[in-house]
Amino acid sequence: MNYDYAKIAKEVIQAVGGSENIKSAAHCATRLRLIVADRSLADDEKVGEIDAVKGTFFTAGQYQIIFGTGHVNRVYEQIVQLGIAETTASEAKEAKMDGKNQVQKAIRTFGDVFVPVIPALVATGLFLGLKGALLNDNFLDLCQYFGQKKSKDYAAFFSSSSSFCCGVK
Protein backbone atom coordinates (compact mmCIF):
# COMPACT_ATOMS: atom_id res chain seq x y z
CA MET A 1 0.00 0.00 0.00
CA ASN A 2 1.31 3.45 -0.89
CA TYR A 3 1.25 6.05 1.85
CA ASP A 4 1.59 9.81 1.69
CA TYR A 5 4.36 10.13 4.28
CA ALA A 6 4.32 13.95 4.24
CA LYS A 7 0.62 13.88 5.16
CA ILE A 8 1.21 11.24 7.84
CA ALA A 9 4.01 13.35 9.37
CA LYS A 10 1.77 16.43 9.51
CA GLU A 11 -1.04 14.42 11.11
CA VAL A 12 1.34 12.96 13.70
CA ILE A 13 2.61 16.41 14.65
CA GLN A 14 -0.94 17.73 15.04
CA ALA A 15 -2.11 14.68 17.00
CA VAL A 16 0.67 14.92 19.58
CA GLY A 17 -0.03 18.56 20.38
CA GLY A 18 1.73 20.45 17.58
CA SER A 19 5.37 21.14 16.87
CA GLU A 20 5.62 23.24 20.06
CA ASN A 21 4.93 20.10 22.11
CA ILE A 22 7.60 18.02 20.38
CA LYS A 23 11.09 18.60 21.77
CA SER A 24 12.78 16.16 19.40
CA ALA A 25 12.34 12.98 17.38
CA ALA A 26 14.24 9.77 16.76
CA HIS A 27 13.39 6.33 15.47
CA CYS A 28 14.39 2.71 15.77
CA ALA A 29 13.58 -0.12 13.35
CA THR A 30 9.81 0.04 13.87
CA ARG A 31 8.93 3.00 16.11
CA LEU A 32 8.98 6.76 15.89
CA ARG A 33 10.16 8.11 19.26
CA LEU A 34 9.04 11.62 20.16
CA ILE A 35 10.17 13.45 23.27
CA VAL A 36 7.17 15.59 24.15
CA ALA A 37 6.95 18.54 26.51
CA ASP A 38 3.46 17.64 27.79
CA ARG A 39 2.24 14.05 27.51
CA SER A 40 -1.38 15.07 28.13
CA LEU A 41 -1.52 17.00 24.83
CA ALA A 42 -0.94 13.83 22.80
CA ASP A 43 -4.23 12.28 21.64
CA ASP A 44 -3.73 8.50 21.44
CA GLU A 45 -7.01 7.94 19.58
CA LYS A 46 -6.17 10.53 16.91
CA VAL A 47 -2.69 9.06 16.47
CA GLY A 48 -4.18 5.55 16.19
CA GLU A 49 -6.44 6.67 13.31
CA ILE A 50 -3.50 7.89 11.19
CA ASP A 51 -2.59 5.73 8.16
CA ALA A 52 0.20 3.20 8.77
CA VAL A 53 0.08 3.57 12.59
CA LYS A 54 0.02 0.17 14.28
CA GLY A 55 -0.06 1.41 17.89
CA THR A 56 1.24 3.87 20.45
CA PHE A 57 2.61 3.91 23.98
CA PHE A 58 4.52 6.19 26.32
CA THR A 59 7.60 4.98 28.14
CA ALA A 60 10.93 6.32 29.40
CA GLY A 61 9.90 9.90 28.65
CA GLN A 62 9.18 9.11 25.00
CA TYR A 63 5.91 8.98 23.09
CA GLN A 64 6.41 6.02 20.77
CA ILE A 65 4.38 5.43 17.64
CA ILE A 66 4.66 2.02 15.98
CA PHE A 67 4.79 2.22 12.17
CA GLY A 68 6.71 -0.89 11.24
CA THR A 69 9.89 -1.51 9.31
CA GLY A 70 10.38 0.72 6.28
CA HIS A 71 7.52 3.08 7.06
CA VAL A 72 9.08 4.63 10.16
CA ASN A 73 12.14 5.80 8.22
CA ARG A 74 10.04 7.69 5.70
CA VAL A 75 7.78 9.27 8.33
CA TYR A 76 10.83 10.31 10.35
CA GLU A 77 12.44 11.97 7.31
CA GLN A 78 9.26 13.96 6.71
CA ILE A 79 9.01 14.99 10.36
CA VAL A 80 12.60 16.26 10.34
CA GLN A 81 11.88 18.17 7.11
CA LEU A 82 8.97 19.85 8.90
CA GLY A 83 11.41 21.33 11.42
CA ILE A 84 11.32 18.89 14.32
CA ALA A 85 14.78 18.48 15.88
CA GLU A 86 16.54 15.12 15.95
CA THR A 87 17.02 13.56 19.38
CA THR A 88 20.55 13.43 20.73
CA ALA A 89 21.74 10.69 23.08
CA SER A 90 21.85 13.12 26.00
CA GLU A 91 18.26 14.22 25.36
CA ALA A 92 17.07 10.62 25.32
CA LYS A 93 18.90 9.90 28.58
CA GLU A 94 17.47 13.06 30.14
CA ALA A 95 13.95 12.10 29.04
CA LYS A 96 14.31 8.72 30.77
CA MET A 97 15.03 10.49 34.05
CA ASP A 98 12.19 13.05 33.88
CA GLY A 99 9.64 12.61 36.63
CA LYS A 100 11.64 10.06 38.59
CA ASN A 101 12.58 10.40 42.25
CA GLN A 102 16.14 9.93 43.54
CA VAL A 103 15.70 6.22 44.32
CA GLN A 104 14.37 5.50 40.82
CA LYS A 105 17.22 7.48 39.26
CA ALA A 106 19.77 5.56 41.33
CA ILE A 107 18.25 2.21 40.33
CA ARG A 108 18.20 3.27 36.65
CA THR A 109 21.86 4.32 36.84
CA PHE A 110 22.76 1.07 38.62
CA GLY A 111 21.00 -0.88 35.85
CA ASP A 112 22.72 1.12 33.11
CA VAL A 113 26.08 0.20 34.62
CA PHE A 114 25.47 -3.52 35.13
CA VAL A 115 23.27 -4.52 32.17
CA PRO A 116 26.22 -4.52 29.71
CA VAL A 117 28.14 -6.85 32.06
CA ILE A 118 25.40 -9.51 32.19
CA PRO A 119 26.65 -11.53 29.15
CA ALA A 120 30.12 -11.83 30.71
CA LEU A 121 28.60 -12.98 34.01
CA VAL A 122 26.44 -15.56 32.22
CA ALA A 123 29.39 -16.89 30.22
CA THR A 124 31.49 -17.14 33.38
CA GLY A 125 28.72 -19.02 35.17
CA LEU A 126 28.31 -21.44 32.27
CA PHE A 127 32.06 -22.03 32.13
CA LEU A 128 32.27 -22.70 35.86
CA GLY A 129 29.26 -25.04 35.62
CA LEU A 130 30.92 -26.96 32.80
CA LYS A 131 34.12 -27.14 34.83
CA GLY A 132 32.21 -28.49 37.82
CA ALA A 133 30.47 -31.12 35.71
CA LEU A 134 33.63 -32.28 33.94
CA LEU A 135 35.76 -32.42 37.08
CA ASN A 136 33.14 -34.30 39.04
CA ASP A 137 34.58 -37.59 40.27
CA ASN A 138 31.62 -39.51 38.85
CA PHE A 139 32.28 -38.10 35.37
CA LEU A 140 36.00 -38.86 35.61
CA ASP A 141 35.20 -42.40 36.77
CA LEU A 142 32.81 -42.76 33.82
CA CYS A 143 35.60 -41.72 31.43
CA GLN A 144 37.86 -44.38 33.01
CA TYR A 145 35.05 -46.95 32.64
CA PHE A 146 34.92 -46.34 28.85
CA GLY A 147 38.64 -46.89 28.49
CA GLN A 148 39.87 -43.36 28.98
CA LYS A 149 42.71 -42.82 31.41
CA LYS A 150 41.67 -41.05 34.54
CA SER A 151 44.07 -38.19 34.37
CA LYS A 152 44.78 -35.16 36.41
CA ASP A 153 45.33 -33.32 33.11
CA TYR A 154 41.62 -32.45 33.08
CA ALA A 155 41.84 -30.98 36.54
CA ALA A 156 45.06 -29.12 35.75
CA PHE A 157 43.60 -27.61 32.57
CA PHE A 158 40.33 -26.45 34.08
CA SER A 159 41.92 -25.28 37.29
CA SER A 160 44.47 -23.11 35.49
CA SER A 161 41.99 -21.78 32.90
CA SER A 162 39.37 -20.83 35.48
CA SER A 163 41.92 -19.10 37.68
CA PHE A 164 43.19 -17.22 34.64
CA CYS A 165 39.72 -16.18 33.40
CA CYS A 166 37.81 -15.78 36.62
CA GLY A 167 40.27 -15.60 39.46
CA VAL A 168 38.66 -18.78 40.85
CA LYS A 169 40.64 -21.83 41.99
C-alpha positions in Angstrom: 0.0 0.0 0.0 1.3 3.4 -0.9 1.3 6.0 1.9 1.6 9.8 1.7 4.4 10.1 4.3 4.3 13.9 4.2 0.6 13.9 5.2 1.2 11.2 7.8 4.0 13.3 9.4 1.8 16.4 9.5 -1.0 14.4 11.1 1.3 13.0 13.7 2.6 16.4 14.7 -0.9 17.7 15.0 -2.1 14.7 17.0 0.7 14.9 19.6 0.0 18.6 20.4 1.7 20.4 17.6 5.4 21.1 16.9 5.6 23.2 20.1 4.9 20.1 22.1 7.6 18.0 20.4 11.1 18.6 21.8 12.8 16.2 19.4 12.3 13.0 17.4 14.2 9.8 16.8 13.4 6.3 15.5 14.4 2.7 15.8 13.6 -0.1 13.3 9.8 0.0 13.9 8.9 3.0 16.1 9.0 6.8 15.9 10.2 8.1 19.3 9.0 11.6 20.2 10.2 13.4 23.3 7.2 15.6 24.1 6.9 18.5 26.5 3.5 17.6 27.8 2.2 14.0 27.5 -1.4 15.1 28.1 -1.5 17.0 24.8 -0.9 13.8 22.8 -4.2 12.3 21.6 -3.7 8.5 21.4 -7.0 7.9 19.6 -6.2 10.5 16.9 -2.7 9.1 16.5 -4.2 5.6 16.2 -6.4 6.7 13.3 -3.5 7.9 11.2 -2.6 5.7 8.2 0.2 3.2 8.8 0.1 3.6 12.6 0.0 0.2 14.3 -0.1 1.4 17.9 1.2 3.9 20.5 2.6 3.9 24.0 4.5 6.2 26.3 7.6 5.0 28.1 10.9 6.3 29.4 9.9 9.9 28.7 9.2 9.1 25.0 5.9 9.0 23.1 6.4 6.0 20.8 4.4 5.4 17.6 4.7 2.0 16.0 4.8 2.2 12.2 6.7 -0.9 11.2 9.9 -1.5 9.3 10.4 0.7 6.3 7.5 3.1 7.1 9.1 4.6 10.2 12.1 5.8 8.2 10.0 7.7 5.7 7.8 9.3 8.3 10.8 10.3 10.4 12.4 12.0 7.3 9.3 14.0 6.7 9.0 15.0 10.4 12.6 16.3 10.3 11.9 18.2 7.1 9.0 19.9 8.9 11.4 21.3 11.4 11.3 18.9 14.3 14.8 18.5 15.9 16.5 15.1 15.9 17.0 13.6 19.4 20.5 13.4 20.7 21.7 10.7 23.1 21.9 13.1 26.0 18.3 14.2 25.4 17.1 10.6 25.3 18.9 9.9 28.6 17.5 13.1 30.1 13.9 12.1 29.0 14.3 8.7 30.8 15.0 10.5 34.1 12.2 13.0 33.9 9.6 12.6 36.6 11.6 10.1 38.6 12.6 10.4 42.2 16.1 9.9 43.5 15.7 6.2 44.3 14.4 5.5 40.8 17.2 7.5 39.3 19.8 5.6 41.3 18.2 2.2 40.3 18.2 3.3 36.6 21.9 4.3 36.8 22.8 1.1 38.6 21.0 -0.9 35.8 22.7 1.1 33.1 26.1 0.2 34.6 25.5 -3.5 35.1 23.3 -4.5 32.2 26.2 -4.5 29.7 28.1 -6.8 32.1 25.4 -9.5 32.2 26.6 -11.5 29.1 30.1 -11.8 30.7 28.6 -13.0 34.0 26.4 -15.6 32.2 29.4 -16.9 30.2 31.5 -17.1 33.4 28.7 -19.0 35.2 28.3 -21.4 32.3 32.1 -22.0 32.1 32.3 -22.7 35.9 29.3 -25.0 35.6 30.9 -27.0 32.8 34.1 -27.1 34.8 32.2 -28.5 37.8 30.5 -31.1 35.7 33.6 -32.3 33.9 35.8 -32.4 37.1 33.1 -34.3 39.0 34.6 -37.6 40.3 31.6 -39.5 38.8 32.3 -38.1 35.4 36.0 -38.9 35.6 35.2 -42.4 36.8 32.8 -42.8 33.8 35.6 -41.7 31.4 37.9 -44.4 33.0 35.0 -46.9 32.6 34.9 -46.3 28.9 38.6 -46.9 28.5 39.9 -43.4 29.0 42.7 -42.8 31.4 41.7 -41.0 34.5 44.1 -38.2 34.4 44.8 -35.2 36.4 45.3 -33.3 33.1 41.6 -32.4 33.1 41.8 -31.0 36.5 45.1 -29.1 35.8 43.6 -27.6 32.6 40.3 -26.5 34.1 41.9 -25.3 37.3 44.5 -23.1 35.5 42.0 -21.8 32.9 39.4 -20.8 35.5 41.9 -19.1 37.7 43.2 -17.2 34.6 39.7 -16.2 33.4 37.8 -15.8 36.6 40.3 -15.6 39.5 38.7 -18.8 40.8 40.6 -21.8 42.0 
